[in-house]
Amino acid sequence: MLDIKRVLKAAPTKMRSREPLRQLWTPWGERIEHEWLSSRAGNKAFTPSEEGERKLAEGRTPILDEHPRPDMVRGNHTMLNGLWDYAIVSIPEDENASKRRKTAAMLTRDEAVRAVREAAIPQTFDGKILVPFSPESALSGVHQTIYPDNLMWYRTVVHPVTLGDEEAVRQIGDANRLILHFEAVDYICACYINGQLAGTHVGGYLPFDVDVSAFIDSDDAFEIALCVYDPNDSGTQPRGKQKIEREGIWYTAQSGIWQSVWLEIVPDAYLRTLTLKGAADGRLFIRAEIGGDKPNAKLRVVVTDPTDGTVVADETLPAGTRKLRTEIRTTAEHLWSPADPHLYDVTATLLTGPAAKPTIKSAVKPSVEQSPEPTELSPDAAGTLAKPPFADIVKSYCAFRSVEVKPDMKGVARFHLNGKPLFVKGVLDQGYWPDGLMTAPDDEALIHDIEAMKKAGFNMLRKHIKVESARWYYHCDRLGMLVWQDAVSGGGADGEYNAWATNRKPTLIRSTWNKFRDDTAEHFAALGADDPIYRRDWSRMCDAMVHILGGHPSIVTWTLFNEGWGQFDACDAAERIHALDPTRPIDATSGWYDQRCGDFHSVHNYFRPLEIYPDKGPLRGYVAEFEKRHRRNRRAANYTVLPVARHGARAFVISEFGGLAQLVPEHAEVSRAYGYGEYDSIDDWRAAVRSVLASAAALEARGLAGYVYTQVSDVEEELNGLLTYDRRVNKFVG
C-alpha cells in the first residue's frame, strides 16, 4: 500500500530550494582552499625538489596529480592541473540564428559548434581558475554560474622544460607526437594551440584527445586556449542531474573543464586506446585502436601475476593500421571478486619497425600505481622490458572473472559472479562534492567513499547518471567494489521532464509501470525524448561509454534509462549494447516503464512495503525477432560471446529504495532536510535504515537478486546519505 504521508513529506518545495546553500568543505577541499585559493596561497612555491615528491615543505600540494588513466600508463606525461586564465564572455547576437532555439539565449548544437570554432580568443581575461574544477564550484576560485548565453574561455602557457627530458622534447613532430588529453569538458568545446584551431569535441562526460604536434615548435613555449559552451539544463543534451535552479534531487549545474588536463609524449605510431577484458576461463579479449599510419604493426601483450612474477600470457598479434579485435588464451587461474580483487599486470608493446623481440624477466614487476614505465626501459631493471626502437610501451592491468544473470539451482534468476550466485547489496552513488561539485577534490576522496561503503557491508556502487573519472573505476577494481554503471540521462523540454509521466503517475499508480511503450512518438514526448538530436547523441555517448569503460572488471552491469528520463527504444538500446559488450548484463529500464527486455526486472520502491513483483515476460512477438537479430550480432562479433541472461530469465532487483533523511547540524548545506522520512535523532534514523536494509535482505530467500539503497552521501538539500555531504561524519556507523 502506498504511504501517502511519506509521499507528501518527500515533495520538494521551492521555498527550500531557494534557501542559499551554506558552503561546506571536505577535508581534502579545505586543504586545497588553504594552499591555492586563500590570501596566503600566493606566497607558496610549487617546485618539486625530488622525483615523485607529492607535498613540499611550505609548498602546494599538486592538484589531482595522479596518472589520470591507470589502465594506460606511459612514463612521459605532464599534468596541467592548476591555475589557468579564464574569461566569461557573452555570445554575440546572430541574425541567422536557427528557429530551433528553445530560448533566445540558448544555441542549438550546430550553432554552438560553430560559435566555439569561430569565437575570438579574448585579449584580456577575468582572472585565474583552478583547473580542473568547474567555475560553478568553490574550489575553482570563481564560484560563478555559467549561463546558456555565455562562452567560457581558458588559457595557459606550457614551457617545453615541463614536458620531460630535453631529448624527448626535440623529437616532437619527428619521431614522436605530443598529445593533449582532456578527461572531461562540459559540453561543447574547441581547442586552440598558439591561436590555431586544433580540434573540437561534443559531449560533457567522456575523455578526448588532441594531437597538437603540428601546432608547436618543440623549442618554444606554446599557448593552449579552450572555448566552451554549455546549455546546461536549457538543452536536451545528456547532462545527468545538473540544473541551474537546483531543487530536491536535481543538483547545481556545472560547466567547462571538470576533469584532469594533461600532456603526453608518444611515438609516431602509438596505442590510442587499449581495452582488456578477462574471462573466468582464462581468455583475454583485446580491443585496441592505433594512432599513426604504420603498416604491418604488431602488438605484443605480456600478462604477469604480480604476486610471484609468473608470466601467464605472452602473445604477439598482427595489429593492422587502425583497429585490433581479438582474444588470446592465458594460464591465469586467480579470479577477481569483491572478496579477492586480484589484478594481473599487463605490458602492451606496439611494434611498427624492424625491431628485435623484447625480452622479459620473471621478476616481480612494480604495480601500475607504484611505478609508471620510464621512457627508456633498461633490460637490467627487474621485471621491465627492453624497449626496442619503433615501439610504444604501455603498462596496464586486467582481471579474470565472469558475470551473468541465470537461474540458480532452484530455477530463480539471479546475478552470478564466476558461476556462483551473488546477492548484490548496493548503494546509489551520485558522485557529488560540496566544494568540487562533480569533481572529487582528491584521489583519496574517491577512495574514502568506496572504502566506507565496503566497510558498511555493501558490495556494489551504482554510479548514478554520471561517468566518473577513470581513477574511481581503478580504485573499485583494486579494492573489490562491484559497479553498476548508469548511462547519462538527457532530453526534456527546457531542462524539464513531464512530472506526471516520469514522477507522479508511476509513484501513485504502480499498475502503469508495465503498460507504457517507449517507441512511439506520443511516448517520446511524454518521456522527454522527442528531440532526434538528443536521441542520436545519447546513443553515441552510451556506445562510447561502453567502449571506454569496458576494461574495468568492477563494472558488472550497464544501466541504460532511469525512471523514464529521456527514455526511448529501450529494447533496441539493450540489444545494441549487448552486441557491443556481450560479457555484461543490462538493466534496460531502472525504476518503471519496463519494456520487458534486458537482464533485470528493475523497480524503485520508496513509498510502499518492499516486495517482489512478478515479471510478466517479454512483449508478444518480440522475442523471436530479438533473438534472430541477436544471433546475427553474435556472428558478427570477433570474439566468443559469454553467456548472458535473455528473456524469460530476468532477475528481480530493487534498484532504488530507502532514501531516509537525517540532517546533521553543521554538516548540511540547508536548514531543512529533503528526503524520505523524518526522525527525532540520529539513533532513530540509524535504526530505521538498518530495519529497511534488513527488510530488503530478507527478500533474497523469496527471489530478490539485489538492491540499491539511496544513497552514499547527502547532496545539497537531499540529506538521505549514509555520509554527510562534507564526508566528515559517517551517519550510518557513528
Secondary structure as UniProt FT lines:
FT   HELIX           4..10
FT   HELIX           14..17
FT   HELIX           27..32
FT   HELIX           33..37
FT   TURN            39..40
FT   HELIX           41..43
FT   TURN            51..52
FT   TURN            57..58
FT   TURN            70..71
FT   STRAND          77..79
FT   STRAND          82..90
FT   TURN            95..96
FT   TURN            99..100
FT   HELIX           109..118
FT   STRAND          127..131
FT   TURN            135..136
FT   HELIX           138..140
FT   TURN            148..149
FT   STRAND          150..158
FT   HELIX           160..163
FT   HELIX           166..170
FT   TURN            173..175
FT   STRAND          176..182
FT   STRAND          185..186
FT   STRAND          188..193
FT   TURN            194..195
FT   STRAND          196..202
FT   STRAND          208..211
FT   HELIX           213..215
FT   TURN            218..219
FT   STRAND          222..229
FT   HELIX           232..234
FT   TURN            240..241
FT   STRAND          242..243
FT   TURN            248..249
FT   STRAND          250..252
FT   STRAND          256..257
FT   STRAND          261..267
FT   STRAND          270..278
FT   TURN            280..281
FT   STRAND          283..291
FT   TURN            295..296
FT   STRAND          297..304
FT   TURN            306..308
FT   STRAND          311..320
FT   STRAND          323..329
FT   TURN            338..339
FT   STRAND          344..351
FT   TURN            368..370
FT   TURN            379..380
FT   TURN            382..383
FT   TURN            389..390
FT   STRAND          391..398
FT   STRAND          403..407
FT   TURN            409..410
FT   STRAND          413..417
FT   TURN            418..419
FT   STRAND          420..421
FT   STRAND          424..429
FT   TURN            434..436
FT   HELIX           443..455
FT   TURN            456..457
FT   STRAND          460..463
FT   HELIX           470..479
FT   STRAND          482..486
FT   TURN            494..495
FT   HELIX           500..504
FT   HELIX           505..508
FT   HELIX           510..512
FT   TURN            513..514
FT   HELIX           521..526
FT   TURN            527..528
FT   HELIX           532..549
FT   TURN            550..551
FT   TURN            553..554
FT   STRAND          555..562
FT   TURN            563..566
FT   HELIX           570..580
FT   TURN            582..583
FT   STRAND          586..591
FT   STRAND          600..605
FT   TURN            620..621
FT   HELIX           622..636
FT   TURN            647..648
FT   STRAND          651..658
FT   TURN            665..666
FT   HELIX           682..698
FT   HELIX           699..702
FT   STRAND          704..710
FT   TURN            716..717
FT   TURN            725..726
FT   TURN            731..733
//
